[in-house]
Amino acid sequence: MNLLTFEHGGAASWGALAGDEVADLGAATGCSGIVDVLRADALDEIAAAVPDAPRVALSEIAWLPVLGHPAKLVCIGLNYMVHVREMNRAVPTVPSLFLKYHDALVGHGREVVRPKVSDAFDFEGELAVVMGREGRYIAEGDALGHVAGYTILNDGSIRDWQEENLSAGKNFPNTSGFGPCFVTADEIPDPHALGVRTRLNGETVQDGNTADFIFDIPKLIAYVSSFTPLAPGDTISTGTPHGVGHGRTPKLYMKPGDLIEVEIDRIGTLANRVVQES
């Protein structure tokens, strides 16, 4: 299934893609959102509700951050070897990570905002892993069994602020696209064989594959769950491939009017237009 969170007629809901429509599962089930479905381990029941759910045209909705507000969004840095080299960094021996605030996230088709304090607004297309079972000290061999599905994060980064303070540079409001859909794990048999491409105004600027991870998904889940319990809906974003604007000569940063798109095999394309903070 491809699930999404959306707004229609001034009200938020969620549902499943059904061609050029969305099956409104919020209206059909009374369940408040995708994360609550994961907490209830109810994906099978939700799938059964799709055929009879009321339909809304995709052209009539506004997309919201795909999971609403996951309790934890843990982002991994420097997880592709070529990206490590383009950033002139040492190869990490353990995952490098940071947390992203909810108010940094926007839905597919919404505007991402370049803050007025910086022109160094960079793109980072990433595969995000969504947990479906809770766990602490999860063994690598069990880790993929805890995964409910996958989505896309464009980890919008304010590079000059990031160089001074990683958390600040990664958490300006409305800088990171999240979505468009949550794709259940049964649709993606091998998350380590997915093409990850980012386009800026139609030109491909990142073209990688998750086969190039330094730390694969089981290692990331095991590592993160060692310091914090993971719960259904918690999300780990797995890092970005090479080609980021900050690693180029000259630098290539997003500017107002730009269209930034992140496409990942089997998941879809996350698209956002850049605007300037007023």
C-alpha positions in Angstrom: 0.0 0.0 0.0 0.9 3.6 -0.6 -0.5 5.7 2.3 -0.5 9.5 2.6 -1.6 12.3 4.9 -3.5 15.2 3.4 -5.8 18.1 3.9 -9.2 18.5 2.1 -11.9 21.0 2.7 -10.0 22.5 5.6 -9.7 19.2 7.5 -6.7 16.8 7.8 -7.1 13.1 7.0 -5.1 10.2 5.6 -5.6 7.4 3.2 -4.3 5.2 0.4 -3.5 6.0 -3.2 -6.1 4.7 -5.6 -5.1 5.8 -9.1 -5.8 9.5 -9.4 -7.7 9.5 -6.2 -7.1 8.9 -2.5 -9.2 6.4 -0.5 -10.1 8.5 2.6 -9.3 6.0 5.4 -9.6 8.6 8.0 -13.3 8.9 7.1 -13.7 5.2 6.6 -12.1 3.9 9.8 -12.2 6.7 12.3 -8.5 6.1 13.0 -6.6 9.4 13.4 -3.5 8.7 11.2 -0.9 6.4 9.8 1.2 6.3 13.0 -1.9 5.1 15.0 -2.4 2.3 12.5 1.2 1.2 13.0 0.9 1.4 16.8 -2.2 -0.9 16.5 -0.4 -3.2 14.1 -3.5 -2.8 11.9 -2.1 -2.5 8.3 -4.0 -5.6 7.2 -7.3 -4.3 8.5 -6.6 -1.0 6.8 -5.9 -2.7 3.5 -9.3 -4.4 3.7 -11.0 -1.1 4.2 -9.6 0.5 1.1 -12.2 -0.8 -1.5 -15.2 0.8 0.3 -13.5 4.0 1.5 -14.8 7.3 0.1 -12.7 8.8 -2.7 -11.2 12.2 -3.0 -9.5 13.4 -6.2 -5.7 13.9 -5.8 -6.1 17.2 -7.6 -8.3 18.5 -4.7 -6.0 17.7 -1.8 -3.0 19.4 -0.2 -0.3 17.0 0.9 0.9 17.0 4.5 4.0 15.5 6.0 3.5 11.9 5.3 3.4 10.6 8.9 2.0 13.7 10.4 4.4 14.1 13.3 6.5 11.0 14.0 7.6 10.9 17.7 11.3 10.6 16.6 13.0 11.5 13.3 16.6 10.4 13.5 18.7 11.5 10.5 22.0 9.8 9.6 24.9 11.8 8.1 27.7 10.6 5.9 26.4 7.2 5.0 27.5 7.0 1.3 31.2 6.7 0.6 31.4 9.1 -2.3 29.4 11.7 -0.3 32.0 11.4 2.5 34.7 12.1 0.0 33.0 15.1 -1.6 32.5 16.6 1.9 36.2 16.0 2.7 35.4 14.1 5.8 36.9 11.0 7.4 35.0 7.7 6.8 32.9 7.2 9.9 33.4 4.1 12.1 29.9 4.5 13.7 26.8 6.2 12.3 26.8 10.0 12.6 23.3 11.3 13.5 21.1 14.2 14.5 17.4 14.8 15.2 15.0 16.8 13.1 12.2 18.8 14.5 8.6 18.4 13.3 8.2 22.0 12.2 11.1 21.5 9.7 8.9 19.2 7.7 6.5 20.0 4.9 4.4 17.8 2.6 4.8 17.0 -1.1 3.8 19.9 -3.3 4.2 22.4 -0.5 6.8 25.2 -0.4 10.1 24.8 1.3 11.4 28.1 2.7 14.9 29.5 2.4 15.5 31.5 5.6 16.4 35.1 5.4 19.6 34.6 7.4 21.3 32.5 4.8 21.7 31.8 1.1 23.3 28.4 1.6 20.1 26.3 1.3 21.1 22.8 0.2 19.3 19.6 -0.9 19.8 16.1 0.4 17.6 13.3 -1.0 17.2 10.4 1.4 15.5 7.1 2.0 13.6 7.2 5.3 12.8 3.9 7.2 9.6 3.8 9.2 9.4 1.5 12.2 6.4 -0.8 12.7 7.3 -2.6 15.9 8.8 -1.2 19.1 12.1 -2.3 20.3 15.3 -1.6 22.3 18.7 -3.1 21.6 17.3 -4.6 18.4 19.7 -7.2 16.9 20.8 -6.6 13.3 19.3 -10.0 12.3 15.9 -9.0 13.6 15.9 -5.4 12.4 14.1 -5.5 9.1 11.3 -7.4 10.9 10.7 -4.1 12.8 10.3 -2.0 9.7 6.8 -1.1 8.5 7.8 0.7 5.4 9.6 3.5 3.7 9.3 7.1 2.5 11.4 10.0 1.3 13.0 12.9 3.1 14.7 15.9 1.4 16.9 16.9 4.3 17.0 20.7 3.6 20.3 22.0 5.1 21.4 25.5 5.9 25.1 24.9 5.3 26.7 27.9 6.9 24.7 27.5 10.1 25.4 23.7 9.9 29.1 24.3 10.0 28.7 26.2 13.2 26.0 24.1 14.8 24.7 20.9 13.2 21.3 20.9 14.9 20.6 24.5 14.0 21.5 24.0 10.3 19.2 21.0 10.0 16.1 22.4 11.8 15.0 25.7 10.3 11.2 25.6 9.9 9.6 24.4 6.7 12.9 23.4 5.1 12.5 19.6 4.6 10.1 17.9 2.3 8.7 14.6 3.7 6.7 12.2 1.6 4.8 11.9 -0.7 3.8 8.5 0.4 4.5 5.9 3.0 5.1 2.6 1.1 4.6 -0.6 3.1 7.6 -2.9 3.4 6.0 -5.7 1.3 6.2 -3.4 -1.7 10.0 -3.0 -1.3 11.6 -6.5 -1.0 15.2 -5.1 -1.0 15.7 -1.6 0.5 19.4 -1.9 -0.3 18.9 -1.8 -4.1 17.0 1.5 -4.6 18.1 4.3 -6.9 18.0 7.7 -5.2 17.9 10.7 -7.6 17.5 14.4 -6.9 16.7 16.9 -9.6 17.0 20.7 -9.4 14.8 22.4 -12.0 14.8 19.2 -14.0 18.5 18.6 -13.9 19.8 15.5 -12.1 22.1 16.6 -9.3 22.2 13.4 -7.2 22.2 9.9 -8.6 23.0 7.2 -6.1 21.9 3.8 -4.9 21.2 2.5 -1.4 23.6 -0.4 -2.3 26.3 2.1 -1.5 25.4 2.6 2.2 28.3 2.5 4.6 26.0 1.4 7.3 23.0 -0.7 6.1 19.5 -0.4 7.5 19.9 -3.3 10.1 23.1 -1.7 11.4 21.4 1.7 11.7 18.4 0.3 13.5 20.6 -1.7 15.9 22.7 1.4 16.6 19.9 3.8 17.1 17.9 1.4 19.3 20.9 1.0 21.5 20.5 4.5 22.9 16.8 5.1 22.5 13.7 2.9 22.3 12.1 2.8 18.9 8.4 2.8 18.5 5.9 2.4 15.6 6.1 5.5 13.4 9.6 6.5 14.5 11.7 7.1 11.5 15.4 6.8 10.6 16.5 8.8 7.5 19.5 6.9 6.0 21.7 9.7 4.7 22.2 11.2 1.2 24.3 10.2 -1.8 26.9 12.4 -3.5 26.1 15.5 -5.5 24.9 17.9 -2.8 25.3 21.5 -3.6 27.8 22.2 -0.8 30.2 19.6 -2.2 30.4 21.3 -5.7 32.7 23.9 -7.1 31.2 26.4 -7.4 28.5 25.7 -4.7 25.0 25.0 -6.0 22.4 26.1 -3.5 18.6 26.3 -3.9 17.1 29.7 -4.5 13.6 31.1 -4.6 11.6 29.8 -7.6 13.6 26.5 -7.8 11.8 23.2 -8.1 13.5 20.4 -6.1 12.5 16.8 -6.6 13.7 13.6 -4.9 12.8 10.3 -6.7 13.4 6.9 -5.1 12.7 3.6 -6.9 9.4 2.0 -5.8 8.4 5.0 -3.6 7.8 7.9 -6.0 8.8 11.5 -6.3 8.8 14.2 -3.6 8.6 17.7 -5.2 8.7 21.1 -3.5 9.1 24.6 -4.7 11.5 27.0 -3.0 10.4 30.3 -1.6 12.1 33.1 0.3 11.2 33.7 3.9 9.3 36.9 4.2 
